[in-house]
Amino acid sequence: MSSRKVLAIQARKRRPKREKHPKKRSTSCCFKGRRLLTAFLHEISKEVIDQEDDSDVVS
């Protein structure tokens, strides 16, 4: 019985580690993607604003 309990405890300890790691990786990937997207969007918005200002000046 004691050996079975030990094995069960070891199995419990192993399972959450396997589940947690991919989740952590996915969140970090998502965060990286969000950072890149936000930076990209900021750059685009700046360019668009600059273009609008130029068009206003021309007209």
N, C-alpha and C positions, 0 to 999 in steps of 0.2 A: 504493500500500500504506500509506504513512504516513498519508494522510488517512483511510483506513478504520480504522486503529488509533486515531487520534484520536477518530473518531466512536464507536468501540466503547468507548473509555475514558469518553467523555462519557455514553454510554448507561448504562454501569455506575454512574457517579456519580449519574445521575438516578434510576435504579430504586430503590435503597434508601431514598431520601428519601420517595418516594411510599408505600412500604410502611410506613415507620416512623411517619409522622405520624398516620394513623388509629389505629394501635395505642396511641400515646401518649395520644391523645384518649380512647380507650375506657378506658384504665387510670385516667386522671384522673377520668373520669365515674364509674367503678366506686368509686374512693376516696371521691368526694363522696357517692355513694349510701350507701356503708358508714358514713361519718361521720354522715349524716342518720339512717340506720337505727339505729345504736348509740345516738345521742342520744335518738331516739324511744323505743327500747326501755327506756333508762334511766328516762325520764320515766314510762313506763307502769309499770315495775316499782316505782318510788317510790310512784305512786298506789295500786297494788295493795297494797303493804306498809302504807301509811297506812290503807287501807280495812280490812285485816285487823286492824290495831291497834285501830281504832275498834270493830270487831265484838267483839273480845276484851274491851274495856273495857265495852261495853254488856252483854255476857253475864256 
